[in-house]
Amino acid sequence: MSPDLPPVVPSVTAELVGALPPRLRKRLDAGVTKLVARPAVRDGDTVRIAVDDDTDLVLHAPGGAVTRADAIRCGCLLAPDCLHRAAAASAAPVADEAPAGDPEKPETPDEPETAPAAETAAAEEDGAANAGRRAAARAVSDAAAAVLEAGTDGAGAVLQAELLHAAHTARLAGLPRLSAAAVAVVTGVRAARSGDPGYRLTDLAGALAGVLGVAHRLPHATGPELADLRGTARQPYRPDGSLRLYGLFSEPVLTATGYAGAVTWTADAEGRLYTVSDVAPGGPARATGAADRAVRIGDTSLTHRELSRAGLAVSGATVSPTGRLGAGAGVRAVRAGGVAWRAEPLDRLWAVPAAEQVSRALNGGRDLLFLEVTPVGAVRETTGDCLLADCDGLSVLLTTAHDDPSLPCRENLRLLAAAGCGRLRIVARLVPGPFPRALLLAAEHPADPDARVDLGLDRLQHADLPGGAVAPPARALPAGDEAPLHLLRRRVHQAVSGGRRVLAFAGDRPGDGARLRRAGLATAGDLLDDLHAAAADRSRDVFGRLLPADTDRFGRSWLAAAVYTDAVERALCADAWGATATEAHGARPPASSIH
């Protein structure tokens, strides 16, 4: 995936790849690799790539994204049915599609879901999904299972295009949640194959489990569950009257899909959280620059960086279910005074016990944690140094939210580890796992508790440390007792990266299932055995030739293992924080229902 190219909507990629003859499909992955190596020159809404000395490939992206197949033009002799156009679409980030029925009209923040979709949803409120939606779910399930079968190593541009085509079909059928989940899988696969430093195998495994889980449950769902699985094409903004908001912090946004910007978090007098965002196609430079752009609400001239420390008075406010503030024509906003984190009303956010905040996050609420910690020092991990901190007797690992070197996250974390200061108030994002862990987003200034630092945007200096503190060398994290769930988790992740054949050839290590059972994880042992059996299940015809693998069975076995692993990890996370976790909110079905 090349961040130099404009995003391309899924339907365009699927159309261009689908039009290729078989001989060119076999060469598509090589064509993508070759095209990504060529320099791209941007001129306004147009990106030009010199395929060779005599041939140019042009992508026209009005509004920042390519929305039509004829917006990708090539000057070679085989155009328009050439390999270059399909390769460009396959190498570009995946863009959000316009809602079905109006492909030329971009989504606007304050616009509700389209009427036809709402009428169809009302008709299905008490019944099951109609035949068209069941067929769309089946198509997404088959395409996602094929990607899992191949793994990231084998899921080339053709398999990606088939999943994008299924995602487009799901969107036309009124299944925006399933469509978005399928696009997330393609984005993760492209990041893995391109060596994107932001790629995380855990995130791709979660995306695959999400899309397979929704596709598995949707044909059998009814009522509110069906409505939840369908999702909404647009954020339904609702009027919320007048608001008095206090700035909390700003964080950069830098995604693998080619989008970047900033999000500023605010709170009202009751402690409810609201966000103001500025996210658009771009790279790290846009993520750092967005903090100094004016927020797009009313006529205020406040930048995101200023709003994070000031306040906002909003009249005629519109708010999405996730707390995002709308920027409609009727919204008015003016600058107001801000308060320190230790003053009311923001002080109440830190008054909630950490265990209660973690319980809220694990049970479907916001994943932000407002903690008061004492930095202990830096510890070494394979992914880099982390900050070990004490939170009321609980050891918490604080890691960076972004690893991109253009953002100051990692250097700020090292300086905080060296600060040698007392208790600090921080804002972090929960990372579920068997040990208390969170992504560090903002913190009080080490030398001034009335000031704060947005760790992804502000850059601390050694002079900011009290007493000229110097960072001690990072030490290794002490090993602790851990349930051997990693035996199952490793196989789940191996399937994502290497495909079915990795588990089929490797077989189960002797004693892995027995070790899980001895640790009281009998279900994990059974799921591990079933996963290997499904991977190795290949029948032969009367001539002894291998028949195609049962991708559906392997997909269901893998999904059961992923669901179980996720549920146990959530339980371990809750136990580590002293919190409670109920049934997981999201796309994954109970493991017992998959077989």
C-alpha distance (Angstrom), angle and dihedral (degrees) to the residues before:
residue distance angle dihedral
M1 . . .
S2 3.79 . .
P3 3.83 119.6 .
D4 3.82 88.3 -161.0
L5 3.81 90.6 71.8
P6 3.81 123.8 76.6
P7 3.83 116.8 -109.9
V8 3.82 115.6 -90.5
V9 3.81 122.7 -150.5
P10 3.84 115.1 -117.5
S11 3.80 95.7 -114.8
V12 3.83 91.8 58.8
T13 3.81 93.4 51.1
A14 3.81 91.5 46.7
E15 3.82 91.5 49.1
L16 3.80 95.2 49.3
V17 3.80 95.4 45.3
G18 3.79 92.2 43.4
A19 3.80 90.9 54.9
L20 3.81 93.2 57.7
P21 3.82 117.9 104.0
P22 3.84 115.9 -120.0
R23 3.81 94.0 -101.2
L24 3.81 91.3 57.3
R25 3.80 93.7 44.1
K26 3.79 88.4 61.6
R27 3.80 89.1 56.5
L28 3.80 96.8 43.4
D29 3.82 98.3 97.2
A30 3.80 91.2 50.1
G31 3.80 88.6 47.8
V32 3.80 91.0 53.0
T33 3.81 91.7 51.0
K34 3.79 91.7 49.1
L35 3.80 93.9 46.4
V36 3.81 94.3 49.5
A37 3.81 88.9 56.5
R38 3.82 91.4 58.5
P39 3.84 118.3 90.3
A40 3.80 117.4 -105.3
V41 3.81 121.3 -148.7
R42 3.79 119.3 -158.9
D43 3.81 122.1 -152.2
G44 3.79 110.6 175.3
D45 3.81 108.1 -63.5
T46 3.80 92.8 -9.2
V47 3.80 128.3 85.8
R48 3.81 118.1 -167.3
I49 3.81 125.6 -162.4
A50 3.79 122.8 -169.9
V51 3.81 102.7 -138.5
D52 3.80 89.7 -177.0
D53 3.77 138.0 -27.1
D54 3.80 93.0 -70.2
T55 3.81 104.0 29.2
D56 3.80 130.4 70.9
L57 3.79 127.5 -171.7
V58 3.82 114.6 -152.6
L59 3.81 127.2 -163.7
H60 3.79 116.4 -167.0
A61 3.81 112.5 -159.3
P62 3.81 112.8 177.1
G63 3.78 108.1 -172.5
G64 3.80 91.0 17.0
A65 3.84 100.0 -69.7
V66 3.80 138.7 75.9
T67 3.81 106.5 -118.3
R68 3.83 102.4 166.7
A69 3.79 132.4 52.5
D70 3.81 92.2 -132.6
A71 3.82 88.9 58.7
I72 3.83 86.9 77.0
R73 3.81 108.5 70.2
C74 3.79 129.5 178.7
G75 3.80 129.5 -166.3
C76 3.81 97.5 -150.0
L77 3.81 123.3 114.5
L78 3.83 94.0 -108.8
A79 3.80 94.8 55.2
P80 2.96 135.0 155.4
D81 3.83 89.6 27.5
C82 3.80 94.0 41.3
L83 3.77 130.8 128.3
H84 3.80 93.9 -118.8
R85 3.81 96.6 69.7
A86 3.80 93.2 49.9
A87 3.81 91.1 44.8
A88 3.81 91.8 52.8
A89 3.81 92.3 50.6
S90 3.82 90.5 46.9
A91 3.81 92.5 50.0
A92 3.81 96.0 47.6
P93 3.82 125.7 87.7
V94 3.80 115.6 -95.1
A95 3.81 113.9 -103.5
D96 3.78 128.5 -151.1
E97 3.79 111.6 -99.5
A98 3.78 123.4 -128.4
P99 3.81 113.6 -107.2
A100 3.78 115.7 -81.6
G101 3.76 114.4 -87.5
D102 3.80 96.5 30.3
P103 3.80 109.6 52.6
E104 3.78 94.4 165.6
K105 3.78 95.7 54.4
P106 3.81 116.8 85.1
E107 3.76 120.1 -140.6
T108 3.78 116.7 -97.5
P109 3.80 123.0 -153.8
D110 3.80 97.5 -123.6
E111 3.80 99.1 44.3
P112 3.82 118.2 105.6
E113 3.78 126.7 -136.3
T114 3.79 114.6 -67.1
A115 3.80 117.5 -89.3
P116 3.83 98.0 -119.4
A117 3.80 90.8 53.1
A118 3.78 90.8 47.5
E119 3.83 91.5 50.1
T120 3.80 91.7 49.6
A121 3.80 90.5 48.2
A122 3.79 90.9 51.5
A123 3.80 90.8 49.8
E124 3.82 90.3 53.9
E125 3.79 96.2 42.3
D126 3.80 94.3 108.8
G127 3.82 99.0 22.3
A128 3.78 139.1 59.3
A129 3.79 128.0 -85.8
N130 3.80 115.0 -73.1
A131 3.80 122.9 -110.1
G132 3.81 93.8 -96.5
R133 3.78 93.0 55.2
R134 3.80 92.9 45.0
A135 3.82 89.0 52.5
A136 3.81 91.0 48.7
A137 3.81 90.7 50.1
R138 3.80 89.9 49.9
A139 3.81 91.2 51.1
V140 3.81 92.0 50.9
S141 3.79 91.2 46.2
D142 3.82 92.4 51.6
A143 3.80 93.3 46.7
A144 3.82 93.3 46.7
A145 3.82 91.0 47.0
A146 3.81 88.9 52.8
V147 3.81 90.0 53.6
L148 3.80 90.0 49.5
E149 3.81 90.0 47.4
A150 3.81 90.5 55.5
G151 3.82 98.1 36.4
T152 3.77 122.8 -149.0
D153 3.81 89.8 -65.0
G154 3.82 92.0 60.5
A155 3.80 103.0 27.5
G156 3.78 97.6 100.3
A157 3.77 130.7 171.9
V158 3.83 94.2 -73.2
L159 3.82 94.4 56.3
Q160 3.80 89.5 43.3
A161 3.81 90.6 52.7
E162 3.80 91.0 50.3
L163 3.79 90.2 53.8
L164 3.82 90.7 46.8
H165 3.81 89.4 50.9
A166 3.81 89.2 51.9
A167 3.81 89.6 47.9
H168 3.81 90.2 52.6
T169 3.82 90.1 49.1
A170 3.80 90.0 50.9
R171 3.79 91.2 51.1
L172 3.80 91.6 50.8
A173 3.82 88.3 49.8
G174 3.80 90.6 56.2
L175 3.82 97.9 -102.0
P176 3.81 103.6 124.2
R177 3.81 94.2 158.9
L178 3.79 92.6 55.8
S179 3.80 90.8 44.1
A180 3.80 92.7 51.6
A181 3.82 91.2 47.3
A182 3.81 91.2 52.9
V183 3.81 91.6 49.1
A184 3.82 89.4 50.6
V185 3.81 89.3 57.0
V186 3.81 92.1 51.7
T187 3.79 90.2 48.4
G188 3.81 90.9 51.4
V189 3.81 92.8 47.8
R190 3.79 91.6 50.6
A191 3.79 91.2 48.6
A192 3.81 90.0 51.5
R193 3.80 94.6 48.2
S194 3.81 93.6 46.2
G195 3.80 95.2 49.3
D196 3.81 92.8 -117.4
P197 3.85 107.8 -176.0
G198 3.80 88.6 -140.6
Y199 3.80 92.7 59.8
R200 3.81 116.4 116.8
L201 3.81 121.3 -172.1
T202 3.80 89.6 -151.3
D203 3.81 91.1 57.4
L204 3.80 92.7 50.7
A205 3.81 91.4 47.9
G206 3.80 88.7 51.9
A207 3.81 91.6 48.8
L208 3.81 91.7 50.7
A209 3.79 91.6 48.1
G210 3.80 89.2 48.3
V211 3.81 96.3 52.9
L212 3.81 94.1 42.4
G213 3.80 90.5 46.2
V214 3.80 94.5 52.2
A215 3.81 92.1 44.8
H216 3.83 90.1 49.1
R217 3.80 95.8 49.8
L218 3.79 101.9 37.1
P219 3.86 99.6 75.5
H220 3.81 90.3 54.6
A221 3.82 99.7 38.6
T222 3.80 125.8 105.8
G223 3.79 138.0 -179.6
P224 3.82 118.4 -5.8
E225 3.80 92.6 -2.4
L226 3.80 90.5 57.1
A227 3.81 91.1 48.1
D228 3.81 89.8 51.8
L229 3.81 92.5 49.1
R230 3.81 92.2 48.6
G231 3.79 93.5 54.0
T232 3.79 123.8 -171.9
A233 3.79 130.2 -76.3
R234 3.79 92.7 -142.2
Q235 3.76 134.9 26.8
P236 3.83 105.7 -100.3
Y237 3.80 103.0 -133.1
R238 3.80 115.9 -159.5
P239 3.82 130.5 -162.9
D240 3.79 112.4 -99.6
G241 3.80 103.4 176.8
S242 3.80 118.9 -137.3
L243 3.80 122.5 -9.3
R244 3.79 133.8 -167.9
L245 3.78 106.7 -157.1
Y246 3.81 132.9 -172.1
G247 3.80 121.7 -153.8
L248 3.82 117.2 -115.6
F249 3.81 108.7 172.4
S250 3.81 144.1 -49.4
E251 3.79 127.0 -124.3
P252 3.81 131.0 -167.8
V253 3.79 120.1 -116.2
L254 3.80 117.4 -144.9
T255 3.80 116.3 162.1
A256 3.79 134.9 -176.4
T257 3.82 88.5 -122.8
G258 3.81 92.6 70.9
Y259 3.81 98.4 -98.7
A260 3.80 125.4 126.2
G261 3.78 140.7 167.8
A262 3.77 139.8 101.3
V263 3.80 138.9 -71.2
T264 3.80 122.5 -154.8
W265 3.80 119.3 -156.2
T266 3.79 121.7 -148.5
A267 3.81 135.4 173.9
D268 3.79 134.7 -151.3
A269 3.81 127.5 -137.1
E270 3.83 90.7 -84.9
G271 3.80 93.7 53.9
R272 3.82 95.9 -106.6
L273 3.80 112.6 147.2
Y274 3.82 126.3 -128.1
T275 3.79 130.0 -179.4
V276 3.79 135.7 -149.7
S277 3.80 114.0 -162.8
D278 3.78 139.4 -171.0
V279 3.81 107.9 -172.7
A280 3.81 125.6 154.0
P281 3.81 139.0 143.2
G282 3.78 109.7 -56.4
G283 3.79 147.3 95.3
P284 3.81 139.1 -106.3
A285 3.81 93.0 -54.9
R286 3.79 90.3 60.3
A287 3.80 91.1 47.5
T288 3.79 91.7 56.6
G289 3.81 95.1 38.5
A290 3.81 96.0 49.1
A291 3.81 90.6 70.9
D292 3.81 89.7 68.4
R293 3.81 95.5 47.4
A294 3.79 120.4 100.3
V295 3.80 115.5 -100.1
R296 3.79 113.0 -107.2
I297 3.79 99.8 -123.9
G298 3.78 122.8 108.5
D299 3.78 117.9 -44.8
T300 3.78 97.8 -45.8
S301 3.80 117.6 134.2
L302 3.81 94.1 -156.0
T303 3.79 115.8 130.9
H304 3.79 121.4 -139.9
R305 3.80 90.1 -106.4
E306 3.81 91.2 52.3
L307 3.80 94.2 44.5
S308 3.80 90.9 54.6
R309 3.82 87.7 66.2
A310 3.80 101.1 29.3
G311 3.80 133.4 49.2
L312 3.79 141.1 -110.2
A313 3.80 133.5 -140.9
V314 3.81 110.0 -155.1
S315 3.79 128.5 -172.5
G316 3.80 124.7 -170.7
A317 3.80 88.3 18.9
T318 3.81 121.6 -176.7
V319 3.81 119.4 -160.0
S320 3.80 134.2 -170.2
P321 3.83 122.1 -137.1
T322 3.82 88.4 -100.0
G323 3.82 92.3 55.0
R324 3.80 98.0 -103.0
L325 3.80 113.2 150.1
G326 3.80 116.5 -126.8
A327 3.79 123.4 -132.0
G328 3.80 100.5 -149.3
A329 3.78 124.9 153.6
G330 3.81 92.7 -100.1
V331 3.80 95.3 54.8
R332 3.80 117.4 105.6
A333 3.81 124.4 -170.7
V334 3.81 136.1 174.8
R335 3.78 133.4 -179.4
A336 3.79 117.7 -91.5
G337 3.78 135.2 178.2
G338 3.77 122.2 -77.8
V339 3.80 131.2 -146.0
A340 3.79 136.2 -141.7
W341 3.79 120.2 -100.4
R342 3.82 90.6 -109.5
A343 3.81 93.0 54.1
E344 3.77 128.9 79.9
P345 2.96 133.6 -59.2
L346 3.84 94.1 20.9
D347 3.79 92.9 46.6
R348 3.82 90.6 74.0
L349 3.80 91.2 65.8
W350 3.82 89.9 67.6
A351 3.82 92.5 43.6
V352 3.82 91.6 74.0
P353 3.85 110.8 94.7
A354 3.81 114.7 -109.3
A355 3.82 92.4 -121.6
E356 3.80 90.7 55.7
Q357 3.81 91.5 49.5
V358 3.82 91.3 50.4
S359 3.82 90.7 48.7
R360 3.79 89.3 53.2
A361 3.81 91.8 50.2
L362 3.82 94.4 47.3
N363 3.79 91.7 48.7
G364 3.78 96.9 56.1
G365 3.82 102.9 -78.9
R366 3.78 130.1 115.8
D367 3.79 114.9 -52.2
L368 3.82 94.9 -142.5
L369 3.80 115.7 117.9
F370 3.81 123.0 -157.9
L371 3.80 104.3 -157.8
E372 3.79 138.6 169.4
V373 3.80 109.0 -144.6
T374 3.79 142.5 169.4
P375 3.84 112.5 -135.4
V376 3.81 111.1 -126.9
G377 3.81 101.2 179.4
A378 3.77 145.8 -81.4
V379 3.80 122.8 -56.9
R380 3.79 128.5 -166.1
E381 3.78 124.2 -116.4
T382 3.78 131.5 168.4
T383 3.82 90.0 -104.6
G384 3.82 93.9 49.9
D385 3.78 140.8 -79.6
C386 3.80 120.0 -32.8
L387 3.78 132.3 -165.6
L388 3.79 115.0 -114.2
A389 3.80 111.4 -152.1
D390 3.77 137.2 175.3
C391 3.81 116.5 -126.0
D392 3.80 109.2 -173.8
G393 3.79 92.1 -42.2
L394 3.81 95.0 -39.1
S395 3.82 118.4 112.8
V396 3.82 109.2 -133.2
L397 3.81 127.0 -172.2
L398 3.80 112.1 -141.2
T399 3.81 115.3 -162.0
T400 3.80 135.1 -179.4
A401 3.79 119.9 -85.0
H402 3.84 92.4 -146.1
D403 3.80 131.7 26.0
D404 3.80 97.3 -164.9
P405 3.83 107.5 124.0
S406 3.80 92.0 -138.1
L407 3.81 89.0 67.5
P408 3.83 118.9 70.8
C409 3.82 96.1 -134.4
R410 3.81 99.5 112.5
E411 3.80 97.2 41.6
N412 3.81 91.0 47.8
L413 3.79 90.1 52.0
R414 3.81 91.3 52.4
L415 3.81 90.9 50.8
L416 3.79 92.5 49.1
A417 3.80 88.6 52.0
A418 3.81 87.8 55.0
A419 3.80 95.8 44.2
G420 3.81 94.6 93.4
C421 3.79 88.3 -158.2
G422 3.76 129.1 144.9
R423 3.77 126.5 -109.8
L424 3.78 117.1 -18.0
R425 3.75 130.1 -168.9
I426 3.78 112.1 -131.0
V427 3.79 140.3 177.8
A428 3.80 114.7 -138.7
R429 3.80 139.8 165.4
L430 3.80 118.4 -121.8
V431 3.81 117.9 -112.4
P432 3.83 108.6 -161.9
G433 3.79 112.6 -132.1
P434 3.79 144.4 116.7
F435 3.82 91.8 -80.9
P436 3.85 128.5 49.5
R437 3.80 104.6 -91.3
A438 3.80 135.2 157.4
L439 3.81 140.7 169.7
L440 3.80 110.9 -110.4
L441 3.82 111.5 -128.5
A442 3.82 107.9 161.2
A443 3.78 138.7 -2.7
E444 3.77 142.7 -178.0
H445 3.78 113.3 -90.4
P446 3.84 109.0 -92.3
A447 3.81 92.0 -128.6
D448 3.82 101.6 30.5
P449 3.82 120.2 42.9
D450 3.81 90.6 -168.5
A451 3.82 90.8 63.1
R452 3.80 129.0 61.7
V453 3.77 137.8 -158.0
D454 3.79 126.4 -136.2
L455 3.79 95.8 -144.7
G456 3.80 95.5 -156.2
L457 3.81 94.7 49.9
D458 3.83 110.2 22.7
R459 3.78 120.2 67.2
L460 3.80 119.0 -140.1
Q461 3.80 119.6 -146.5
H462 3.80 130.5 -151.9
A463 3.80 87.3 -112.0
D464 3.80 88.6 63.4
L465 3.81 91.3 63.7
P466 3.80 116.6 95.8
G467 3.79 113.2 -108.4
G468 3.82 94.4 0.1
A469 3.80 92.6 -74.4
V470 3.79 117.9 -163.1
A471 3.79 122.6 -147.0
P472 3.84 112.5 -108.9
P473 3.80 116.8 -137.8
A474 3.79 113.7 -82.4
R475 3.79 114.8 -104.6
A476 3.76 129.7 -148.8
L477 3.78 117.8 -93.1
P478 3.83 110.0 -109.6
A479 3.78 113.2 -111.9
G480 3.77 116.8 -115.5
D481 3.75 138.2 -171.5
E482 3.77 112.2 -78.7
A483 3.78 132.6 179.9
P484 3.84 107.1 -110.7
L485 3.80 91.7 -114.6
H486 3.80 87.2 127.9
L487 3.82 88.3 78.1
L488 3.80 89.2 68.7
R489 3.81 96.5 32.7
R490 3.81 91.0 54.6
R491 3.81 91.6 55.4
V492 3.82 91.3 47.3
H493 3.80 89.9 53.6
Q494 3.80 94.0 42.2
A495 3.79 89.5 57.7
V496 3.81 90.7 53.3
S497 3.79 93.9 52.6
G498 3.81 101.7 32.5
G499 3.79 103.7 24.2
R500 3.79 130.6 -135.6
R501 3.80 94.4 -46.5
V502 3.83 92.1 66.3
L503 3.80 91.7 60.7
A504 3.79 92.5 38.4
F505 3.80 94.4 54.5
A506 3.79 98.2 36.5
G507 3.78 96.3 49.6
D508 3.78 122.0 -167.2
R509 3.76 115.5 -48.1
P510 3.80 109.0 -117.1
G511 3.76 109.7 -96.6
D512 3.82 98.9 13.7
G513 3.80 93.4 111.1
A514 3.79 91.6 41.5
R515 3.80 91.2 49.9
L516 3.81 90.9 52.7
R517 3.79 90.8 49.4
R518 3.82 92.7 48.6
A519 3.82 87.9 53.8
G520 3.81 90.0 55.2
L521 3.81 94.1 -102.3
A522 3.80 97.3 119.0
T523 3.80 93.0 150.0
A524 3.81 90.0 53.1
G525 3.79 89.9 53.2
D526 3.80 92.0 50.4
L527 3.80 91.9 47.6
L528 3.80 91.2 49.8
D529 3.81 91.2 51.5
D530 3.80 91.5 47.6
L531 3.81 92.3 48.2
H532 3.80 92.1 54.5
A533 3.80 91.4 44.5
A534 3.83 91.5 51.9
A535 3.82 90.8 47.9
A536 3.79 93.3 50.8
D537 3.83 96.0 42.2
R538 3.81 104.6 113.1
S539 3.81 121.6 149.9
R540 3.80 126.1 -155.9
D541 3.78 131.9 -141.5
V542 3.81 124.9 -124.9
F543 3.79 89.8 -82.2
G544 3.80 93.2 54.3
R545 3.79 95.2 -106.9
L546 3.80 118.7 142.6
L547 3.79 114.2 -106.0
P548 3.81 121.0 -141.9
A549 3.79 113.1 -76.0
D550 3.80 120.4 -103.6
T551 3.80 96.8 -109.1
D552 3.80 91.2 177.4
R553 3.80 93.6 59.2
F554 3.79 92.7 44.8
G555 3.82 90.3 48.1
R556 3.82 92.0 51.9
S557 3.81 92.7 47.0
W558 3.79 91.5 48.7
L559 3.81 91.9 46.9
A560 3.81 91.2 51.2
A561 3.80 90.4 52.4
A562 3.83 91.9 46.3
V563 3.81 92.7 48.6
Y564 3.78 92.1 49.2
T565 3.80 93.1 46.7
D566 3.80 91.1 49.9
A567 3.82 92.8 48.9
V568 3.81 93.8 49.0
E569 3.80 92.1 45.8
R570 3.80 89.9 52.3
A571 3.80 89.6 51.0
L572 3.82 91.0 48.6
C573 3.80 90.2 48.1
A574 3.79 91.6 51.6
D575 3.81 90.5 48.7
A576 3.81 91.9 49.0
W577 3.81 91.1 55.0
G578 3.81 94.5 37.9
A579 3.80 89.0 -114.8
T580 3.81 135.2 128.2
A581 3.80 127.8 -117.2
T582 3.78 127.2 -164.3
E583 3.81 126.9 -165.3
A584 3.80 111.7 -39.7
H585 3.78 117.7 -94.2
G586 3.77 112.7 -136.7
A587 3.73 144.4 50.4
R588 3.77 101.9 -39.4
P589 3.81 119.1 102.1
P590 3.80 124.0 -146.1
A591 3.79 109.6 -79.3
S592 3.81 91.8 -124.9
S593 3.82 91.5 60.7
I594 3.80 97.4 56.2
H595 3.77 99.2 73.0
